[in-house]
Structure formats: C-alpha cells, structure tokens
Amino acid sequence: MKYSGIALKIAVVCTFYVSATHPIGAEEGTRTEDSWTALPDDQSEDTSRGAAFAEHEVAAYDAAAPASSAEPLAIPSQFTFPDDARYDRIEKHDRMNSIFGIDVSHYTDSRLNLDDLKVKNVRFVYIKATQGTSSKDAKFAQFWDGMGKLDPAVKVPRGAYHFLSSTSPGKPQADAFVDYITLHGGIKTGDLPPVVDLEWDVTKKNPDQWIGHSADEIVAETLACLKEIETRTHRRPILYTAKSWWSDKTIPLSRVAAFKDYPIWIADYNPKRKLKEAPNVLPNTTTAIWQFSDAALIKGQVASYDTSVFYGTSDDFKKTFGLQ
C-alpha cells in the first residue's frame, strides 16, 4: 500500500554542503576544449545499455504486485509530462510531494526546448559531462549553458554527471570531470550536486567491462572519484547506480556500507514497483532520487527522456540538494 497523506515515500535526510567562501571549480587546470574527445553517437552502445536495463531493471521482482499488464500504475508505463507529474492515476488526486526531472546526454535530441520545461512540470535536469579521463559529452555545453542562461521565470535547477569508466583510476576521472565543468563556468549557487554514474560499462563487444575487476578495486576507485569531486567542488556528490548491478561479479551488496556517506540516485524500471512507488534500493543507504524510466514523454517536445522523481516538498528538495 502506498503511503498516505503528505508522508514522504522515500526518507531523504541528507543535506549537501556548499561552501560560500570557496568558488566551486576554482582549481582550474590548463585543459582546453580540445583536451577532451567527444563521445561517439554510437547507438549500439546505448542499445547495449538499454538491453542491460531491460534484463535487470524491468524484470518483475515483486510477486505480490498485480500481475496484469493492464493494471493502472501510480507511475504509468508511458509517463508523460506534465499530466503524470501532476496527477496520480491510481489514487485519482493531484500529486503531493513528488518532484520530477529528466537527465540528458549526447543521445538527447538537440531540439529539446529548455524554455518549455518548467511549464511542463519538469523541475530539474541532470546533464552528462564526461566519461573516463578524456571523453566529453558533445552536447554538455549546449544544455549546460542553455540551462544557465534561462530567464529566472522559467529556470529549473541543473546538475552535471560523470560516467565512471572501468578503464582508468577514479581520481583522474574526477579531475577531468571538474576541469571540464570549470571550463564551462563551473558549478554555481543554485546548481544541483555533481553525480557519479556507476553501472554497466558496456561496449559493442562487452556487456560490462567492470567484470574482471575485483570488488576491492571497484570500491576503491569509486570512492577515490567521489572524494576528489567533493574536495574540488565542496559539494558532496550523489552516486547513481542500480541494485541489480551489484553482485559477486562486481560489488557484493555486503560492501554497500563503503558508500554510506553518499546519497544514492537509484535506477529501477520495474513496472510493478511503479505501482507502489517503492524502488528496489540499496540497503542501509539514503535514497535521494529514483530514476524510473528511460522513455518518458514531454508534451510538445521531441523524443523521450530518462526521468526521475524526488519525494518531498519544494523546501525538502532545496535542503537536500543544497539549494538554500
């Protein structure tokens, strides 16, 4: 049964520290735009990632949930802004304490109208910046600068994320991420905390390049990345991941305590858990936001979008993400 009234559906108790005296991204390097290579628009790798999510994230784990594919969901299979961000189809009332946002990358259609997001109830946007130590997202500048230049009347918070590669150490990846954001103005007051994306590292020939690395190595390099980002930006980063990625082939769930200090952005596309709005979270961690779809629509916009939800009031959102 879903929580009633205005109770939070996921307990969010963390607050991100922002330094008012140290300019974020102040430790600038000497890298230029040409120091990074644009990630290829190779749909085969994106398709491989989608296949991994289809296999691991869409599969139905909750045997107690209704089995019918026609069962209406509190978060519907085809989520559409703004209607589904405003109205709960199961309880048939306006949503309360549910703040929805999207994340974008070089796979996102360049025609995305940023001025239209707020009126369509898209309340935050995360933008892919970098991957590994030398790869950039070719559309980061467009989306990051565009979000930053929006009129205050239509502006929504923006954030940047880094995809953690299995092929290089964590600290230099963090430095490359922060350097690239700094090249584009840095993280400013009102921006969301940075994110490190830890998941299937897919290529055309390999469904996950993390397999073969020891759990000790993956934990150590991920922590090195997170800590360096926090040192450089004075913002505590979020860790994006999916519970089904954690296994004896990568990091056993028994090791999750190593990341207890970092809020989690959990990915879980399971349709039955959308019914109860209760994602499959990592044990003994704080879930900040839940990515529940990679195919949400925005009325009047092109294409589809990765979509997430934060459960809480606007004040909760500001406090949790250090926007106050």
C-alpha angles and dihedrals in degrees: 000000000000121000114267134225116003097324115135115253092209119033108239111184105149126105122200118229119234121188114222093191102048116064109233111247092014094139093081122183129206097257120128132201089271090059088080129059118221115248110248119253089234105156091193091073092046088049090051090053089048090052090052090052092045090053099042108022105037097046112110112250100163106083092180093062119094112279099211115107087210092060109122113244130215083226102033123222090244100046113192130189129256101011100050092043089058105037134050108219095199100046090032099222139102113286119255127198095004118124116184130198143164138227124219139193142164087298090063117100110258090224092074104135105225093186089062099054102086095049088050089055096251098146103182140015131206117199128201111238111169147356126205116338102307111022123099133188105247093214097049094094092050095050098035095048092040093053091047093053097050118124110260089243092065102024121121126184117278130203137183130227137196125211107224110227123211092217102071139035120277102239098058089046089056091049092050090051095049093042091053094049089047089053086060098047102285131247109315136196106287094032122119122250117274119262134216114207112214113179144097108346097207132187132173090269103029126054091202126006091193089075107097094036115103121248088241091056095046092048093047096048094044091051091046089055094046094047094048092050090051091048093049099042103027087228123112106237127226122235114226114203146130124242093225091060089064110088144123086282093060120005119341114229087242087074096054092103088076087075099043092118093059124076114235130233099201124205115209122151097175105139094211092056088054086064091063094027089230114129125203100260134189112264119255095009135110114249111212102175138000125221104207104166144027094193109055119143132222114209111245093013131102127249128355134285145215104252134197139179135218115202112218144063125295088260090051089051093051093047095045095050097040095248096136 
